[in-house]
Amino acid sequence: MHLVIQTPPLSPLGLFAFAPGGSSTFLPVLPRQLIDEKLEKVKKDIPEGFGEPFIGPITTGLGEIYQYTIEPKPGYDTTYSLTELRTFQDWIVRRQMAMVKGVVDVNSFGGKIKQYEVAIDPNRLNSMGVTISEVFNALKRNNSNTGGAYIEKNHKAQFIRGEGLAQSLDDLRKVVVKNAGGTPILVSDVADTV
């Protein structure tokens, strides 16, 4: 038994895929365990903000059995942007489809992923004695999810978690970076635009 790094990748998303070589009757449990152990070791070498490596489900992009598009009805095509359609896919459709019995994974691609940008003013940052790391950590701390338990329903586990996602630009502007002598310094105090 050996592991082969497939290039070009098996995924339509351009991700690397590890595929077992050898007999077609083998069980992938041991190789997946070995890869998972290696991934744990390399996680510390990946810079913060670049994500974490993980093992996906036992399937590939080539194993997709159903593809769909989300399109507005005629007459509403200017009502929804590509960002809104992608957000709808990621937060509503994907989660509902993942609950269907037999669905292993739902891959999203296309559209525009919603993101927020904070333009820091270095002069304000310096005058208030705030570092860019403090701003970054404050935004990260105030816009993160927390794990919880799960509920089993229809042979699926529904995970419960706290989603600390900013709902608006105002939420980001009001994030407290630090307290200076009892006065909170907000992101809006050190940023040109949010």
Backbone as CSV, one residue per row, in Angstrom:
resi,resn,N_x,N_y,N_z,CA_x,CA_y,CA_z,C_x,C_y,C_z
1,MET,0.850,-1.173,0.000,0.000,0.000,0.000,0.895,1.235,0.000
2,HIS,0.561,2.196,-0.835,1.290,3.452,-0.859,0.298,4.578,-1.097
3,LEU,0.694,5.787,-0.760,-0.157,6.951,-0.980,0.409,7.751,-2.131
4,VAL,-0.462,8.239,-2.974,-0.050,8.987,-4.146,-0.654,10.378,-4.064
5,ILE,0.161,11.409,-4.269,-0.378,12.760,-4.371,-0.799,12.940,-5.818
6,GLN,-2.072,13.139,-6.035,-2.599,13.273,-7.387,-2.387,14.693,-7.897
7,THR,-1.652,14.841,-8.973,-1.537,16.128,-9.648,-1.630,15.880,-11.136
8,PRO,-2.531,16.469,-11.890,-3.445,17.489,-11.427,-4.443,16.921,-10.423
9,PRO,-4.947,17.788,-9.561,-5.809,17.323,-8.484,-7.117,16.723,-8.991
10,LEU,-7.733,15.917,-8.119,-9.008,15.302,-8.434,-10.171,16.262,-8.216
11,SER,-9.919,17.346,-7.572,-10.982,18.259,-7.190,-11.189,19.350,-8.228
12,PRO,-12.459,19.673,-8.535,-12.704,20.783,-9.452,-12.324,22.120,-8.835
13,LEU,-12.098,22.140,-7.515,-11.748,23.370,-6.823,-10.246,23.601,-6.828
14,GLY,-9.465,22.669,-7.397,-8.019,22.829,-7.478,-7.296,22.474,-6.199
15,LEU,-7.860,21.609,-5.373,-7.229,21.202,-4.130,-6.418,19.941,-4.366
16,PHE,-5.376,19.729,-3.577,-4.624,18.494,-3.673,-5.447,17.372,-3.066
17,ALA,-5.333,16.215,-3.645,-6.042,15.053,-3.127,-5.049,13.920,-2.947
18,PHE,-5.135,13.253,-1.827,-4.316,12.079,-1.588,-5.176,10.873,-1.908
19,ALA,-4.683,10.015,-2.752,-5.448,8.832,-3.132,-4.619,7.597,-2.832
20,PRO,-5.246,6.569,-2.288,-4.511,5.341,-1.996,-4.187,4.604,-3.278
21,GLY,-3.006,4.034,-3.319,-2.643,3.207,-4.465,-2.677,1.759,-4.040
22,GLY,-2.874,0.871,-4.988,-2.881,-0.550,-4.661,-4.235,-1.162,-4.915
23,SER,-4.594,-2.117,-4.101,-5.820,-2.899,-4.282,-7.070,-2.029,-4.201
24,SER,-8.068,-2.373,-5.012,-9.319,-1.620,-4.990,-10.220,-2.068,-3.853
25,THR,-9.809,-3.097,-3.113,-10.662,-3.613,-2.035,-10.191,-3.163,-0.657
26,PHE,-9.204,-2.277,-0.605,-8.658,-1.898,0.687,-9.587,-0.908,1.406
27,LEU,-9.489,-0.871,2.725,-10.255,0.082,3.524,-9.352,1.268,3.825
28,PRO,-9.833,2.491,3.641,-8.976,3.673,3.780,-8.759,4.161,5.206
29,VAL,-9.122,3.369,6.199,-9.057,3.834,7.583,-7.615,4.098,8.030
30,LEU,-6.713,3.142,7.847,-5.334,3.313,8.300,-4.628,4.458,7.578
31,PRO,-4.688,4.535,6.240,-4.034,5.675,5.583,-4.594,7.023,6.033
32,ARG,-5.892,7.111,6.243,-6.483,8.364,6.711,-5.976,8.710,8.105
33,GLN,-5.835,7.707,8.961,-5.316,7.945,10.308,-3.876,8.450,10.239
34,LEU,-3.066,7.839,9.386,-1.665,8.255,9.251,-1.566,9.683,8.711
35,ILE,-2.388,9.996,7.718,-2.389,11.355,7.161,-2.842,12.351,8.219
36,ASP,-3.872,11.996,8.986,-4.371,12.885,10.033,-3.288,13.169,11.070
37,GLU,-2.504,12.142,11.429,-1.401,12.330,12.380,-0.351,13.287,11.809
38,LYS,-0.038,13.142,10.529,0.934,14.037,9.891,0.407,15.463,9.837
39,LEU,-0.878,15.616,9.544,-1.470,16.955,9.476,-1.385,17.664,10.822
40,GLU,-1.583,16.913,11.902,-1.476,17.510,13.237,-0.076,18.070,13.471
41,LYS,0.928,17.375,12.950,2.312,17.815,13.138,2.630,19.078,12.327
42,VAL,2.059,19.210,11.131,2.394,20.358,10.277,1.533,21.584,10.548
43,LYS,0.458,21.457,11.308,-0.425,22.596,11.578,0.337,23.775,12.164
44,LYS,1.308,23.484,13.028,2.047,24.563,13.691,2.934,25.337,12.719
45,ASP,3.255,24.752,11.578,4.127,25.394,10.596,3.371,26.299,9.623
46,ILE,2.057,26.278,9.684,1.250,27.087,8.764,0.983,28.439,9.416
47,PRO,1.309,29.532,8.742,1.085,30.861,9.330,-0.391,31.099,9.653
48,GLU,-0.617,31.854,10.704,-1.983,32.184,11.109,-2.696,32.916,9.972
49,GLY,-3.944,32.577,9.791,-4.731,33.225,8.748,-4.764,32.466,7.436
50,PHE,-3.940,31.408,7.316,-3.924,30.620,6.087,-4.762,29.362,6.203
51,GLY,-5.486,29.215,7.292,-6.346,28.051,7.467,-5.591,26.872,8.045
52,GLU,-6.319,25.785,8.243,-5.740,24.565,8.784,-5.987,23.422,7.810
53,PRO,-5.004,22.542,7.658,-5.233,21.386,6.785,-6.196,20.410,7.457
54,PHE,-6.978,19.736,6.666,-7.897,18.751,7.214,-8.186,17.688,6.170
55,ILE,-8.681,16.571,6.643,-9.054,15.485,5.746,-10.535,15.640,5.440
56,GLY,-10.841,15.661,4.171,-12.232,15.748,3.749,-12.893,14.390,3.820
57,PRO,-14.156,14.334,3.440,-14.867,13.058,3.450,-14.274,12.083,2.425
58,ILE,-14.635,10.825,2.548,-14.106,9.807,1.637,-14.842,9.924,0.306
59,THR,-14.485,10.939,-0.423,-15.064,11.198,-1.733,-14.181,12.215,-2.426
60,THR,-14.406,12.454,-3.687,-13.660,13.479,-4.417,-14.644,14.299,-5.229
61,GLY,-14.135,15.343,-5.841,-14.969,16.137,-6.728,-15.498,15.310,-7.885
62,LEU,-14.737,14.270,-8.257,-15.194,13.407,-9.343,-16.344,12.516,-8.911
63,GLY,-16.569,12.404,-7.605,-17.661,11.581,-7.099,-18.948,12.364,-6.928
64,GLU,-18.960,13.615,-7.364,-20.174,14.416,-7.237,-21.283,13.790,-8.070
65,ILE,-22.455,13.716,-7.479,-23.560,13.112,-8.215,-24.639,14.120,-8.563
66,TYR,-24.518,15.318,-8.039,-25.559,16.300,-8.307,-24.944,17.696,-8.264
67,GLN,-25.202,18.480,-9.273,-24.774,19.878,-9.285,-25.995,20.740,-9.569
68,TYR,-26.025,21.907,-9.006,-27.152,22.807,-9.200,-26.645,24.237,-9.213
69,THR,-27.491,25.120,-9.683,-27.178,26.551,-9.639,-28.307,27.261,-8.919
70,ILE,-27.967,28.369,-8.324,-28.972,29.220,-7.692,-29.083,30.468,-8.551
71,GLU,-30.233,30.650,-9.136,-30.459,31.786,-10.025,-31.771,32.461,-9.651
72,PRO,-31.801,33.784,-9.704,-33.059,34.472,-9.412,-34.070,34.252,-10.535
73,LYS,-35.348,34.340,-10.195,-36.399,34.217,-11.201,-36.286,35.376,-12.186
74,PRO,-36.770,35.162,-13.412,-36.750,36.260,-14.390,-37.422,37.516,-13.821
75,GLY,-36.789,38.627,-14.054,-37.297,39.885,-13.512,-36.637,40.289,-12.209
76,TYR,-36.002,39.317,-11.520,-35.332,39.583,-10.248,-33.815,39.486,-10.376
77,ASP,-33.326,39.362,-11.624,-31.897,39.148,-11.816,-31.032,40.332,-11.410
78,THR,-31.603,41.499,-11.258,-30.828,42.643,-10.768,-31.061,42.879,-9.281
79,THR,-31.959,42.098,-8.678,-32.279,42.261,-7.260,-31.199,41.652,-6.372
80,TYR,-30.638,40.533,-6.809,-29.651,39.804,-6.006,-28.291,39.816,-6.692
81,SER,-27.276,40.184,-5.933,-25.912,40.182,-6.469,-25.325,38.774,-6.378
82,LEU,-24.183,38.552,-7.035,-23.498,37.266,-6.938,-23.073,36.985,-5.491
83,THR,-22.746,38.037,-4.756,-22.366,37.875,-3.345,-23.560,37.411,-2.527
84,GLU,-24.733,38.001,-2.750,-25.931,37.601,-2.002,-26.336,36.165,-2.331
85,LEU,-26.223,35.787,-3.599,-26.563,34.415,-3.987,-25.599,33.417,-3.353
86,ARG,-24.309,33.737,-3.318,-23.324,32.842,-2.699,-23.564,32.748,-1.194
87,THR,-23.901,33.866,-0.567,-24.189,33.860,0.869,-25.407,32.986,1.159
88,PHE,-26.425,33.096,0.329,-27.630,32.269,0.459,-27.256,30.786,0.330
89,GLN,-26.390,30.472,-0.635,-25.935,29.092,-0.831,-25.194,28.587,0.402
90,ASP,-24.231,29.367,0.888,-23.384,28.917,1.996,-24.119,28.794,3.322
91,TRP,-25.032,29.706,3.602,-25.651,29.767,4.920,-27.020,29.110,5.006
92,ILE,-27.682,28.904,3.887,-29.021,28.319,3.954,-29.086,27.007,3.176
93,VAL,-28.888,27.068,1.868,-29.054,25.873,1.032,-28.070,24.776,1.415
94,ARG,-26.807,25.125,1.549,-25.781,24.124,1.865,-26.095,23.403,3.168
95,ARG,-26.494,24.138,4.179,-26.784,23.535,5.480,-27.993,22.613,5.406
96,GLN,-29.006,23.011,4.652,-30.189,22.162,4.531,-29.886,20.899,3.725
97,MET,-29.092,21.043,2.667,-28.755,19.865,1.858,-27.864,18.896,2.628
98,ALA,-27.010,19.419,3.497,-26.126,18.559,4.283,-26.909,17.686,5.256
99,MET,-28.134,18.065,5.572,-28.969,17.289,6.498,-29.688,16.133,5.804
100,VAL,-29.636,16.077,4.484,-30.314,15.015,3.742,-29.562,13.699,3.936
101,LYS,-30.287,12.642,4.238,-29.679,11.339,4.468,-28.906,10.907,3.223
102,GLY,-27.661,10.474,3.444,-26.817,9.998,2.358,-25.910,11.051,1.761
103,VAL,-26.136,12.328,2.072,-25.272,13.392,1.552,-24.015,13.448,2.414
104,VAL,-22.860,13.276,1.779,-21.597,13.279,2.500,-21.058,14.692,2.635
105,ASP,-21.152,15.465,1.560,-20.597,16.808,1.579,-21.300,17.640,0.516
106,VAL,-21.303,18.936,0.712,-21.844,19.869,-0.273,-20.737,20.867,-0.586
107,ASN,-20.238,20.845,-1.814,-19.164,21.744,-2.235,-19.762,22.974,-2.883
108,SER,-19.325,24.132,-2.451,-19.789,25.388,-3.043,-18.683,25.977,-3.897
109,PHE,-19.040,26.443,-5.071,-18.095,27.209,-5.868,-18.891,28.143,-6.757
110,GLY,-18.233,29.232,-7.137,-18.915,30.254,-7.920,-19.433,31.364,-7.020
111,GLY,-19.888,32.422,-7.648,-20.356,33.571,-6.890,-19.190,34.325,-6.276
112,LYS,-19.509,35.262,-5.431,-18.480,36.041,-4.745,-18.682,35.886,-3.247
113,ILE,-17.615,35.521,-2.554,-17.695,35.311,-1.110,-17.703,36.666,-0.407
114,LYS,-18.644,36.813,0.504,-18.781,38.075,1.238,-17.604,38.250,2.192
115,GLN,-16.987,39.412,2.125,-15.894,39.715,3.038,-15.901,41.203,3.371
116,TYR,-15.336,41.517,4.521,-15.247,42.902,4.970,-13.780,43.303,5.036
117,GLU,-13.515,44.557,4.747,-12.149,45.053,4.780,-12.095,46.258,5.710
118,VAL,-11.067,46.276,6.540,-10.857,47.386,7.467,-9.571,48.089,7.058
119,ALA,-9.679,49.372,6.694,-8.508,50.163,6.297,-8.025,50.943,7.514
120,ILE,-6.907,50.531,8.056,-6.348,51.130,9.274,-5.571,52.404,8.924
121,ASP,-5.746,53.420,9.752,-4.983,54.661,9.608,-3.771,54.554,10.541
122,PRO,-2.559,54.425,9.985,-1.373,54.235,10.835,-1.122,55.399,11.788
123,ASN,-1.477,56.616,11.388,-1.273,57.769,12.278,-2.173,57.682,13.500
124,ARG,-3.443,57.345,13.296,-4.370,57.201,14.429,-3.953,56.031,15.316
125,LEU,-3.511,54.960,14.677,-3.065,53.775,15.406,-1.928,54.151,16.346
126,ASN,-0.946,54.864,15.803,0.227,55.277,16.573,-0.154,56.263,17.676
127,SER,-1.010,57.234,17.371,-1.358,58.250,18.372,-2.144,57.664,19.541
128,MET,-2.842,56.553,19.305,-3.626,55.935,20.379,-2.886,54.790,21.053
129,GLY,-1.649,54.530,20.602,-0.856,53.470,21.220,-1.422,52.080,20.977
130,VAL,-1.967,51.883,19.795,-2.562,50.595,19.446,-1.726,49.960,18.338
131,THR,-1.537,48.654,18.426,-0.799,47.950,17.371,-1.783,47.313,16.399
132,ILE,-1.311,47.040,15.211,-2.166,46.390,14.215,-2.555,44.986,14.675
133,SER,-1.675,44.349,15.435,-1.982,43.022,15.988,-3.162,43.090,16.946
134,GLU,-3.223,44.159,17.736,-4.349,44.315,18.662,-5.663,44.479,17.911
135,VAL,-5.639,45.218,16.800,-6.850,45.385,15.984,-7.238,44.044,15.377
136,PHE,-6.262,43.354,14.806,-6.521,42.053,14.195,-7.120,41.085,15.214
137,ASN,-6.503,40.989,16.383,-6.984,40.066,17.418,-8.359,40.449,17.940
138,ALA,-8.634,41.748,18.061,-9.955,42.185,18.516,-11.032,41.786,17.511
139,LEU,-10.754,41.990,16.229,-11.726,41.606,15.198,-11.914,40.091,15.174
140,LYS,-10.825,39.377,15.312,-10.893,37.910,15.309,-11.680,37.404,16.524
141,ARG,-11.398,37.967,17.680,-12.038,37.561,18.928,-13.543,37.862,18.906
142,ASN,-13.919,38.957,18.280,-15.324,39.373,18.268,-16.072,38.879,17.036
143,ASN,-15.462,38.038,16.249,-16.109,37.534,15.045,-15.748,36.059,14.857
144,SER,-15.924,35.284,15.941,-15.556,33.875,15.861,-16.705,33.006,16.350
145,ASN,-16.619,31.747,16.007,-17.634,30.781,16.405,-17.132,29.971,17.587
146,THR,-18.060,29.449,18.363,-17.698,28.573,19.464,-18.452,27.265,19.310
147,GLY,-17.801,26.196,19.699,-18.414,24.881,19.590,-19.395,24.628,20.709
148,GLY,-20.261,23.688,20.468,-21.240,23.296,21.477,-21.430,21.797,21.425
149,ALA,-22.616,21.354,21.637,-22.930,19.928,21.598,-23.584,19.597,20.269
150,TYR,-24.279,18.477,20.214,-25.008,18.123,19.014,-26.296,17.394,19.387
151,ILE,-27.232,17.403,18.461,-28.499,16.709,18.628,-28.605,15.708,17.492
152,GLU,-28.903,14.462,17.826,-29.081,13.463,16.783,-30.538,13.463,16.339
153,LYS,-30.730,13.567,15.017,-32.077,13.589,14.450,-32.011,12.964,13.064
154,ASN,-32.855,11.988,12.808,-32.902,11.324,11.507,-31.538,10.808,11.067
155,HIS,-30.841,10.155,11.967,-29.537,9.553,11.681,-28.469,10.583,11.323
156,LYS,-28.679,11.819,11.648,-27.703,12.877,11.397,-27.451,13.607,12.706
157,ALA,-26.250,14.116,12.842,-25.922,14.933,14.008,-26.068,16.399,13.619
158,GLN,-26.907,17.112,14.346,-27.047,18.547,14.136,-26.221,19.234,15.219
159,PHE,-25.192,19.941,14.777,-24.269,20.557,15.720,-24.792,21.902,16.189
160,ILE,-24.588,22.164,17.454,-25.009,23.427,18.057,-23.746,24.230,18.319
161,ARG,-23.744,25.454,17.861,-22.583,26.297,18.092,-23.036,27.746,18.179
162,GLY,-22.224,28.542,18.795,-22.481,29.971,18.859,-21.757,30.658,17.726
163,GLU,-22.502,31.338,16.894,-21.880,32.034,15.770,-21.740,33.505,16.124
164,GLY,-20.521,33.918,16.320,-20.250,35.303,16.674,-19.904,36.118,15.460
165,LEU,-20.696,36.007,14.431,-20.389,36.711,13.196,-20.964,38.120,13.209
166,ALA,-20.199,39.044,12.711,-20.678,40.417,12.588,-21.831,40.428,11.592
167,GLN,-22.878,41.124,11.921,-24.050,41.194,11.055,-24.032,42.421,10.158
168,SER,-23.218,43.394,10.505,-23.185,44.625,9.718,-21.820,45.295,9.859
169,LEU,-21.600,46.302,9.025,-20.368,47.080,9.136,-20.319,47.818,10.461
170,ASP,-21.475,48.253,10.950,-21.520,48.938,12.250,-21.026,48.030,13.375
171,ASP,-21.367,46.733,13.284,-20.870,45.782,14.292,-19.347,45.770,14.319
172,LEU,-18.729,45.808,13.140,-17.266,45.821,13.075,-16.689,47.130,13.591
173,ARG,-17.334,48.229,13.260,-16.851,49.541,13.721,-16.872,49.650,15.241
174,LYS,-17.820,48.967,15.887,-18.006,49.072,17.346,-17.180,48.066,18.147
175,VAL,-16.375,47.253,17.463,-15.540,46.281,18.179,-14.515,47.039,19.019
176,VAL,-14.417,46.674,20.291,-13.457,47.309,21.201,-12.092,46.670,21.003
177,VAL,-11.113,47.508,20.648,-9.738,47.019,20.446,-9.055,46.872,21.796
178,LYS,-9.148,47.910,22.621,-8.613,47.852,23.983,-9.147,49.032,24.775
179,ASN,-8.931,48.993,26.072,-9.326,50.093,26.950,-8.081,50.887,27.327
180,ALA,-8.182,52.201,27.202,-7.069,53.079,27.579,-7.562,53.996,28.697
181,GLY,-7.161,53.676,29.922,-7.576,54.495,31.068,-9.084,54.500,31.257
182,GLY,-9.721,53.374,30.998,-11.168,53.271,31.170,-11.973,53.716,29.955
183,THR,-11.306,54.203,28.919,-11.993,54.625,27.696,-11.781,53.569,26.611
184,PRO,-12.871,53.015,26.078,-12.695,51.998,25.036,-12.220,52.618,23.718
185,ILE,-11.268,51.959,23.082,-10.815,52.358,21.747,-11.450,51.386,20.774
186,LEU,-12.288,51.914,19.884,-13.019,51.089,18.929,-12.272,50.985,17.607
187,VAL,-12.660,50.023,16.806,-12.076,49.885,15.455,-12.291,51.169,14.677
188,SER,-13.453,51.775,14.813,-13.742,53.022,14.085,-12.824,54.165,14.495
189,ASP,-12.222,54.077,15.690,-11.302,55.112,16.150,-9.946,55.045,15.443
190,VAL,-9.593,53.866,14.924,-8.267,53.713,14.315,-8.333,53.374,12.816
191,ALA,-9.560,53.298,12.273,-9.710,52.921,10.868,-10.258,54.089,10.036
192,ASP,-9.746,54.220,8.806,-10.310,55.194,7.873,-11.675,54.729,7.407
193,THR,-11.741,53.474,6.972,-13.001,52.923,6.489,-13.141,51.479,6.934
194,VAL,-14.374,51.073,7.099,-14.697,49.693,7.411,-15.697,49.240,6.380
